[in-house]
Amino acid sequence: MPLTATVVKGDPVVRFLLLAVVLYVGWYALYEFVLHPMGVLDRATIDSLISWASVILTGLGYELIPEPANVENIRTIGVQGGHLLWIGDPCNGVGLFAVYLIFLIAYPGPWRHKLWFGALGLLTIHLINALRVAALCIIVKYDYELLNFNHDYTFYVVVYGWVFLLWAIWVRKFAPKTPVRA
């Protein structure tokens, strides 16, 4: 059966998948060719992560390693007795923000809920990422050898698990209920 407008409109799964792919390709092109080369979005997100993680760490009683004097574009954070962590663009969460929003936009549901749920989701994803950065700073202070495992596995499960939970909440609470086709 050819992929016609009738099939796309009639099948919510096909509609969702096509819309998600189109949105992702659009996001990818915008990010790779405009936003990432400009650096403003990544820089602002990393600065915010460092600020939020700093508040978390000092709130927990840790003393931060001072930023080097006269250095622009600081991308590091660490606690006394540990090492500085460098936060790269792939770790700042911008790509995850996009995937979260693409799912939310592509999946059916009322826009009035998409707006506040999207904003709340972005805020909580960023908070989880700041908690991740703070936890990695603490891990490095006590055992540097645990950094790679926790960065590559533990926190991926936590952060991506949170995004999955947000999607599940959206589907269960806000997406329209449609009958299952046989």
VMD Tcl script that draws the C-alpha trace (Angstrom):
set ca {
  {0.00 0.00 0.00}
  {1.50 3.37 -0.98}
  {2.10 5.94 1.73}
  {-0.65 8.41 0.92}
  {-2.12 11.30 2.84}
  {-5.08 9.08 3.75}
  {-2.81 6.44 5.29}
  {-0.86 9.08 7.22}
  {-4.02 10.76 8.54}
  {-5.73 7.45 9.23}
  {-2.92 5.70 11.05}
  {-1.76 7.53 14.19}
  {1.44 5.46 14.42}
  {2.50 6.37 10.87}
  {1.57 9.99 11.51}
  {3.60 10.05 14.73}
  {6.64 8.40 13.15}
  {6.66 10.62 10.07}
  {6.17 13.80 12.07}
  {8.89 12.76 14.54}
  {11.34 11.99 11.71}
  {10.59 15.30 9.95}
  {10.97 17.25 13.20}
  {14.20 15.43 14.08}
  {15.74 16.03 10.65}
  {14.75 19.70 10.91}
  {16.21 19.95 14.42}
  {19.40 18.16 13.36}
  {19.94 20.52 10.42}
  {19.20 23.60 12.53}
  {21.51 22.46 15.32}
  {24.41 21.20 13.19}
  {24.50 24.05 10.69}
  {23.33 27.03 12.73}
  {23.03 26.63 16.49}
  {26.09 24.51 17.25}
  {28.51 26.59 15.12}
  {27.19 29.76 16.80}
  {27.73 28.13 20.19}
  {25.28 30.36 22.07}
  {22.77 27.66 23.01}
  {25.42 25.18 24.13}
  {27.33 27.85 26.04}
  {24.22 29.09 27.86}
  {23.18 25.54 28.74}
  {26.63 24.64 30.07}
  {26.83 27.88 32.07}
  {23.45 27.09 33.59}
  {24.49 23.51 34.39}
  {27.61 24.77 36.13}
  {25.57 27.34 38.11}
  {22.93 24.81 39.19}
  {25.52 22.15 40.04}
  {27.49 24.75 42.03}
  {24.43 25.58 44.11}
  {23.78 21.87 44.72}
  {27.39 21.17 45.70}
  {27.78 24.17 48.00}
  {24.38 23.35 49.50}
  {25.74 19.90 50.32}
  {28.74 21.52 52.02}
  {31.38 21.01 49.33}
  {33.90 23.71 48.53}
  {34.32 24.31 44.82}
  {37.65 24.47 43.05}
  {38.02 28.15 42.10}
  {37.80 29.05 38.43}
  {41.16 29.97 36.90}
  {41.67 33.73 36.65}
  {41.28 35.46 33.30}
  {39.93 32.41 31.52}
  {36.94 32.80 29.23}
  {34.46 30.10 28.39}
  {34.93 28.06 31.54}
  {33.40 24.63 31.04}
  {34.67 23.04 34.22}
  {33.45 22.43 37.73}
  {34.91 20.46 40.60}
  {35.10 20.18 44.36}
  {38.18 20.64 46.53}
  {40.13 17.41 46.81}
  {38.86 16.18 43.45}
  {39.46 17.02 39.81}
  {37.77 19.49 37.52}
  {35.12 18.02 35.25}
  {34.88 19.37 31.74}
  {31.34 19.63 30.38}
  {31.25 19.10 26.64}
  {28.46 19.97 24.25}
  {27.25 16.35 23.94}
  {26.78 16.23 27.74}
  {24.85 19.46 28.18}
  {21.44 17.96 27.50}
  {20.47 20.07 24.48}
  {20.02 17.01 22.26}
  {17.92 15.36 24.94}
  {15.76 18.49 25.21}
  {15.14 18.26 21.46}
  {14.23 14.56 21.51}
  {11.88 15.12 24.44}
  {10.13 18.02 22.73}
  {9.95 16.25 19.37}
  {8.16 13.33 21.00}
  {5.80 15.69 22.79}
  {5.02 17.67 19.65}
  {4.60 14.59 17.43}
  {2.45 12.68 19.90}
  {-1.24 13.64 19.97}
  {-2.56 15.82 22.75}
  {-3.86 19.29 23.50}
  {-1.42 22.13 22.88}
  {-2.37 23.91 26.09}
  {-0.95 20.90 27.96}
  {2.00 20.44 25.60}
  {3.20 23.96 26.37}
  {3.33 23.67 30.17}
  {4.33 19.98 30.16}
  {7.10 20.72 27.66}
  {8.45 23.59 29.78}
  {8.19 21.57 32.99}
  {9.91 18.63 31.31}
  {12.80 20.77 30.06}
  {13.25 22.27 33.50}
  {13.28 18.88 35.24}
  {15.60 17.32 32.63}
  {18.01 20.20 33.18}
  {17.76 19.76 36.96}
  {18.44 16.01 36.66}
  {21.44 16.82 34.47}
  {22.71 19.35 37.06}
  {22.31 16.71 39.77}
  {24.27 14.35 37.50}
  {27.10 16.88 37.13}
  {27.17 17.47 40.89}
  {27.20 13.73 41.59}
  {30.05 13.22 39.12}
  {32.04 15.95 40.92}
  {31.53 14.09 44.21}
  {32.42 10.75 42.63}
  {35.66 12.17 41.24}
  {36.60 13.51 44.65}
  {36.44 10.08 46.23}
  {37.34 7.68 43.40}
  {38.33 8.99 39.97}
  {38.25 5.45 38.57}
  {34.44 5.41 38.93}
  {33.97 8.46 36.72}
  {33.77 6.77 33.32}
  {31.43 3.99 34.42}
  {29.03 6.40 36.12}
  {29.22 8.95 33.29}
  {28.70 6.34 30.57}
  {26.18 4.02 32.23}
  {24.68 4.95 35.58}
  {23.66 8.48 34.72}
  {22.52 7.62 31.20}
  {20.03 5.24 32.78}
  {18.93 7.91 35.26}
  {18.60 10.78 32.77}
  {17.08 8.77 29.92}
  {14.88 6.94 32.43}
  {13.53 10.31 33.57}
  {12.75 11.33 30.00}
  {11.01 7.99 29.42}
  {8.97 8.54 32.60}
  {7.92 12.00 31.36}
  {6.82 10.47 28.05}
  {4.90 7.75 29.89}
  {3.13 10.38 32.00}
  {2.24 12.30 28.85}
  {0.82 9.23 27.12}
  {-1.18 8.10 30.16}
  {-2.47 11.45 31.41}
  {-2.66 13.90 28.52}
  {-2.72 12.10 25.18}
  {-6.17 11.37 23.79}
  {-7.48 7.89 24.43}
  {-8.08 6.09 21.15}
  {-9.57 2.67 20.69}
  {-7.17 -0.14 19.84}
  {-7.55 -1.39 16.27}
  {-7.65 -5.11 15.62}
}
mol new
graphics top color blue
foreach p $ca { graphics top sphere $p radius 0.5 }
foreach p [lrange $ca 0 end-1] q [lrange $ca 1 end] { graphics top cylinder $p $q radius 0.2 }
display resetview
